[in-house]
């Protein structure tokens, strides 16, 4: 919790610096003009796209959970769990807090820890595969435009795609037969035995039970093709609404929908590239890549106000909403009784 608060403080400080720079440099008058002349109907639509993005994120968790434990056993809390994971992702480097927060909130609602972990891993796998596929499809359709308009495009794009493919392969190895999961748990237990020998027996038993439950959850979901289909469909829809945000921003700021498709593709590539910036909420990297990939479409507006509005809508907005959900999860009493495990019949 202390690390999350420290990272949140870093985010707020850097954001304050961005705002200060935006209002003290030579484009300050332009910034004020843009903020005053915004078409707030279209900015509201842009924010509505963000909210719909959150809703579909919760639906992905629901689809995975339903395929794993069955509809009648779902304890709910999908939106809270998703937003709590979004908050943790926003204030940790490389979004590393997202999966632990999701596992924690789902466990608090009554799911077995192993099942909650399998849901978090499958959700991350679907997220990454969908994001990678959309980036490649967008590149194939808009290759000439991207190469012509973005300096050093291949130097940015190719390493990112290679990293994504390697991570996808790692996920496949983790999900396939569980050997990698066994090794990770084994390493964890070695560390426990080394530093917490008195608690080793208890932790070993809990880890063994969670590992079995994790494998069962993954095994059950593998046999549910329709739930895979809906999870990927919801994930694609989630991304598309996120990529629409700069399109409605363009209409709100400059009154046009020109080059909407290239803007969506560049937003897609910007999101996948900046995901590997090792700072809380990709602070610094997100703004740099947005300036390279998104702001050139706003031909009559200075870059900083555009970047600021985009980040407010897509990043800063989820911090208060996600933070509330995270605090609710932390203070919740948790489900009583036996934890819900995966089952083969729905």
Secondary structure per residue as TSV (DSSP state, phi and psi in degrees):
chain	resnum	aa	ss	phi	psi
A	1	X	-	360.0	-40.4
A	2	X	H	-63.0	-38.7
A	3	X	H	-65.2	-39.5
A	4	X	H	-62.1	-42.9
A	5	X	H	-65.9	-38.3
A	6	X	H	-64.4	-44.9
A	7	X	H	-64.1	-38.6
A	8	X	H	-62.7	-39.2
A	9	X	H	-62.6	-41.5
A	10	X	H	-60.2	-44.5
A	11	X	H	-58.7	-46.5
A	12	X	H	-66.6	-39.3
A	13	X	H	-64.3	-48.6
A	14	X	H	-63.4	-38.4
A	15	X	H	-64.6	-39.4
A	16	X	H	-62.4	-38.2
A	17	X	H	-64.1	-42.8
A	18	X	H	-60.4	-44.1
A	19	X	H	-65.2	-41.8
A	20	X	H	-61.7	-45.1
A	21	X	H	-62.3	-41.0
A	22	X	H	-62.6	-35.2
A	23	X	H	-99.5	1.9
A	24	X	H	-118.0	-9.9
A	25	X	S	-86.8	-171.3
A	26	X	T	-68.3	-17.4
A	27	X	T	-94.4	14.1
A	28	X	H	-58.8	-44.1
A	29	X	H	-62.9	-40.0
A	30	X	H	-65.6	-36.5
A	31	X	H	-62.6	-47.4
A	32	X	H	-61.5	-41.0
A	33	X	H	-61.8	-44.0
A	34	X	H	-63.3	-44.7
A	35	X	H	-64.8	-34.5
A	36	X	H	-75.7	-31.9
A	37	X	H	-96.5	6.1
A	38	X	-	-58.2	140.5
A	39	X	-	-84.9	101.9
A	40	X	H	-73.8	-13.7
A	41	X	H	-65.9	-47.2
A	42	X	H	-75.4	-29.8
A	43	X	H	-65.9	-37.3
A	44	X	H	-65.2	-38.1
A	45	X	H	-64.6	-39.5
A	46	X	H	-60.7	-43.7
A	47	X	H	-67.8	-35.1
A	48	X	H	-60.9	-35.8
A	49	X	H	-62.2	-38.0
A	50	X	H	-64.6	-44.8
A	51	X	H	-63.6	-42.6
A	52	X	H	-62.5	-37.3
A	53	X	H	-56.8	-43.2
A	54	X	H	-64.0	-42.0
A	55	X	H	-61.7	-43.9
A	56	X	H	-69.6	-29.4
A	57	X	H	-60.4	-42.4
A	58	X	H	-67.2	-36.1
A	59	X	H	-65.6	-32.7
A	60	X	H	-63.0	-46.8
A	61	X	H	-61.0	-41.0
A	62	X	H	-62.4	-43.3
A	63	X	H	-63.9	-44.1
A	64	X	H	-64.5	-44.9
A	65	X	H	-62.6	-45.1
A	66	X	H	-62.1	-40.3
A	67	X	H	-67.7	-19.1
A	68	X	H	-99.4	-39.8
A	69	X	H	-117.1	-12.6
A	70	X	-	94.5	149.0
A	71	X	G	-62.7	-42.3
A	72	X	G	-67.0	-18.6
A	73	X	G	-103.2	1.6
A	74	X	-	-70.9	118.0
A	75	X	-	-80.3	-0.2
A	76	X	-	81.4	-159.8
A	77	X	-	76.6	22.0
A	78	X	H	-68.3	-42.5
A	79	X	H	-67.3	-42.6
A	80	X	H	-60.7	-43.6
A	81	X	H	-63.4	-43.2
A	82	X	H	-64.1	-46.9
A	83	X	H	-68.2	-34.2
A	84	X	H	-64.0	-39.9
A	85	X	H	-68.9	-34.5
A	86	X	H	-65.9	-40.3
A	87	X	H	-62.5	-47.2
A	88	X	H	-62.5	-38.2
A	89	X	H	-64.4	-36.5
A	90	X	H	-69.8	-24.5
A	91	X	T	-116.4	17.9
A	92	X	S	-129.6	147.5
A	93	X	B	-63.2	139.1
A	94	X	T	56.0	26.3
A	95	X	T	53.4	31.7
A	96	X	T	-68.9	-17.5
A	97	X	H	-86.3	-7.3
A	98	X	H	-62.5	-52.9
A	99	X	H	-64.6	-46.3
A	100	X	H	-59.0	-39.1
A	101	X	H	-65.7	-40.0
A	102	X	H	-65.1	-44.0
A	103	X	H	-61.5	-43.6
A	104	X	H	-62.6	-48.9
A	105	X	H	-67.1	-38.6
A	106	X	H	-67.1	-37.1
A	107	X	H	-66.1	-38.8
A	108	X	H	-63.0	-29.1
A	109	X	T	-81.1	-6.0
A	110	X	T	121.0	-1.5
A	111	X	B	-80.2	146.1
A	112	X	-	-60.4	143.3
A	113	X	H	-58.7	-39.4
A	114	X	H	-64.7	-40.4
A	115	X	H	-65.9	-44.3
A	116	X	H	-60.6	-39.2
A	117	X	H	-65.7	-42.0
A	118	X	H	-64.4	-36.7
A	119	X	H	-63.6	-44.3
A	120	X	H	-63.9	-41.3
A	121	X	H	-68.6	-44.6
A	122	X	H	-64.9	-39.9
A	123	X	H	-62.6	-42.3
A	124	X	H	-64.1	-39.9
A	125	X	H	-62.7	-47.5
A	126	X	H	-62.7	-41.1
A	127	X	H	-58.5	-50.0
A	128	X	H	-68.2	-43.7
A	129	X	H	-63.4	-43.1
A	130	X	H	-65.7	-45.0
A	131	X	H	-61.1	-42.6
A	132	X	H	-64.5	-44.6
A	133	X	H	-62.6	-44.2
A	134	X	H	-64.8	-37.9
A	135	X	H	-64.8	-43.4
A	136	X	H	-67.7	-43.3
A	137	X	H	-61.9	-45.3
A	138	X	H	-60.7	-41.0
A	139	X	H	-63.2	-43.0
A	140	X	H	-63.0	-37.0
A	141	X	H	-80.0	-29.5
A	142	X	H	-119.9	24.9
A	143	X	H	-57.2	-49.4
A	144	X	H	-61.2	-44.0
A	145	X	H	-62.8	-45.6
A	146	X	H	-63.8	-44.3
A	147	X	H	-66.8	-38.1
A	148	X	H	-73.8	-33.8
A	149	X	H	-103.3	-12.9
A	150	X	S	-117.3	115.5
A	151	X	T	-61.8	136.5
A	152	X	T	55.7	39.4
A	153	X	H	-59.2	-47.8
A	154	X	H	-63.5	-33.2
A	155	X	H	-66.1	-25.5
A	156	X	H	-88.9	-44.8
A	157	X	H	-75.0	-48.4
A	158	X	H	-63.0	-48.9
A	159	X	H	-59.1	-36.7
A	160	X	H	-64.0	-44.4
A	161	X	H	-64.3	-39.9
A	162	X	H	-63.4	-44.1
A	163	X	H	-61.3	-43.7
A	164	X	H	-61.2	-43.5
A	165	X	H	-62.7	-40.2
A	166	X	H	-64.0	-39.8
A	167	X	H	-68.5	-38.2
A	168	X	H	-60.7	-43.8
A	169	X	H	-61.0	-40.3
A	170	X	H	-63.2	-42.6
A	171	X	H	-61.9	-43.0
A	172	X	H	-60.9	-41.2
A	173	X	H	-64.6	-36.0
A	174	X	H	-70.2	-36.8
A	175	X	H	-88.5	-22.3
A	176	X	H	-65.6	-68.3
A	177	X	S	-121.9	-1.4
A	178	X	S	81.7	3.9
A	179	X	H	-64.5	-40.7
A	180	X	H	-66.1	-38.9
A	181	X	H	-61.2	-40.8
A	182	X	H	-59.5	-43.6
A	183	X	H	-66.4	-40.1
A	184	X	H	-65.9	-43.7
A	185	X	H	-64.7	-39.5
A	186	X	H	-60.6	-43.3
A	187	X	H	-62.9	-42.3
A	188	X	H	-60.0	-42.9
A	189	X	H	-68.1	-33.8
A	190	X	H	-62.2	-40.7
A	191	X	H	-67.0	-39.7
A	192	X	H	-63.1	-44.7
A	193	X	H	-62.8	-34.1
A	194	X	H	-74.4	-42.6
A	195	X	H	-104.8	-22.3
A	196	X	-	-133.1	61.7
A	197	X	G	-60.2	-32.2
A	198	X	G	-70.0	-25.6
A	199	X	G	-100.8	4.7
A	200	X	H	-61.1	-48.1
A	201	X	H	-59.9	-44.2
A	202	X	H	-65.6	-45.0
A	203	X	H	-67.8	-37.8
A	204	X	H	-62.0	-42.9
A	205	X	H	-63.6	-45.7
A	206	X	H	-64.1	-40.7
A	207	X	H	-65.3	-40.3
A	208	X	H	-64.1	-42.9
A	209	X	H	-65.6	-41.5
A	210	X	H	-66.4	-37.0
A	211	X	H	-65.6	-43.4
A	212	X	H	-61.3	-44.6
A	213	X	H	-64.3	-38.7
A	214	X	H	-60.9	-47.4
A	215	X	H	-63.8	-39.3
A	216	X	H	-64.2	-42.2
A	217	X	H	-62.0	-45.8
A	218	X	H	-64.3	-43.1
A	219	X	H	-61.2	-42.6
A	220	X	H	-65.2	-45.3
A	221	X	H	-67.3	-28.3
A	222	X	H	-61.5	-27.5
A	223	X	T	-89.7	8.8
A	224	X	-	-116.7	76.2
A	225	X	H	-60.6	-35.8
A	226	X	H	-65.7	-35.2
A	227	X	H	-71.6	-33.7
A	228	X	H	-60.4	-45.8
A	229	X	H	-58.8	-49.4
A	230	X	H	-67.4	-35.7
A	231	X	H	-63.0	-45.3
A	232	X	H	-67.3	-37.2
A	233	X	H	-63.5	-46.5
A	234	X	H	-64.2	-37.9
A	235	X	H	-66.7	-41.3
A	236	X	H	-61.4	-44.0
A	237	X	H	-64.2	-40.6
A	238	X	H	-57.0	-47.2
A	239	X	H	-65.4	-42.9
A	240	X	H	-61.4	-39.5
A	241	X	H	-67.2	-35.3
A	242	X	H	-65.7	-38.9
A	243	X	H	-73.2	-17.5
A	244	X	H	-78.6	-17.2
A	245	X	H	-57.2	-51.0
A	246	X	H	-64.2	-26.3
A	247	X	H	-64.2	-46.7
A	248	X	H	-73.5	-28.1
A	249	X	H	-62.1	-42.7
A	250	X	H	-59.9	-42.1
A	251	X	H	-67.1	-38.0
A	252	X	H	-71.2	-34.2
A	253	X	H	-91.4	-42.5
A	254	X	H	-118.8	1.8
A	255	X	S	70.5	29.4
A	256	X	-	-146.0	154.8
A	257	X	-	-110.7	18.7
A	258	X	T	-59.8	139.9
A	259	X	T	58.2	37.4
A	260	X	H	-62.8	-43.8
A	261	X	H	-66.1	-48.1
A	262	X	H	-58.6	-36.4
A	263	X	H	-64.1	-41.3
A	264	X	H	-63.8	-41.8
A	265	X	H	-64.7	-43.7
A	266	X	H	-65.7	-35.2
A	267	X	H	-64.4	-42.2
A	268	X	H	-57.6	-48.3
A	269	X	H	-68.1	-38.4
A	270	X	H	-60.1	-43.0
A	271	X	H	-65.6	-41.8
A	272	X	H	-73.6	-32.7
A	273	X	H	-71.4	-45.4
A	274	X	H	-73.3	-12.4
A	275	X	T	-61.8	-19.4
A	276	X	T	-103.2	15.1
A	277	X	-	-80.3	119.5
A	278	X	-	-82.7	53.3
A	279	X	S	-130.4	158.0
A	280	X	B	-57.2	123.2
A	281	X	T	65.1	19.3
A	282	X	T	54.9	28.9
A	283	X	T	-55.4	134.1
A	284	X	T	96.0	-60.7
A	285	X	H	-67.3	-41.0
A	286	X	H	-60.1	-44.8
A	287	X	H	-66.1	-39.2
A	288	X	H	-64.9	-46.9
A	289	X	H	-71.4	-31.2
A	290	X	H	-64.9	-37.7
A	291	X	H	-64.8	-32.7
A	292	X	H	-80.6	-37.9
A	293	X	H	-108.2	-25.5
A	294	X	T	-110.2	-48.5
A	295	X	G	-64.5	-25.1
A	296	X	G	-59.1	-21.4
A	297	X	G	-74.5	-18.5
A	298	X	-	-94.8	79.1
A	299	X	T	-69.5	-23.7
A	300	X	T	-105.9	11.4
A	301	X	S	-129.3	142.1
A	302	X	-	-65.3	153.6
A	303	X	H	-68.9	-43.2
A	304	X	H	-59.1	-46.5
A	305	X	H	-62.0	-37.8
A	306	X	H	-63.2	-46.7
A	307	X	H	-61.4	-42.1
A	308	X	H	-63.0	-47.2
A	309	X	H	-62.1	-42.9
A	310	X	H	-61.6	-43.9
A	311	X	H	-70.2	-34.8
A	312	X	I	-61.0	-44.7
A	313	X	I	-71.1	-44.3
A	314	X	I	-96.6	-18.6
A	315	X	I	-122.8	-59.9
A	316	X	I	-65.0	-30.5
A	317	X	H	-62.4	-33.2
A	318	X	H	-81.4	-10.3
A	319	X	H	-68.9	-51.7
A	320	X	H	-66.9	-44.3
A	321	X	H	-65.2	-46.3
A	322	X	H	-67.0	-35.3
A	323	X	H	-63.8	-40.0
A	324	X	H	-62.0	-45.7
A	325	X	H	-62.7	-38.1
A	326	X	H	-66.2	-41.6
A	327	X	H	-67.6	-37.8
A	328	X	H	-60.4	-42.5
A	329	X	H	-65.7	-40.6
A	330	X	H	-64.4	-38.2
A	331	X	H	-90.7	-7.2
A	332	X	-	-65.1	149.5
A	333	X	-	-73.7	-24.7
A	334	X	-	87.4	155.7
A	335	X	-	-75.0	144.0
A	336	X	-	-98.7	159.2
A	337	X	S	90.3	-168.8
A	338	X	S	-69.0	137.6
A	339	X	-	-71.0	145.8
A	340	X	B	-78.0	129.5
A	341	X	-	-114.4	170.2
A	342	X	-	-70.3	151.1
A	343	X	-	-141.4	155.7
A	344	X	S	-85.0	-18.1
A	345	X	-	-109.7	137.6
A	346	X	-	-112.0	360.0
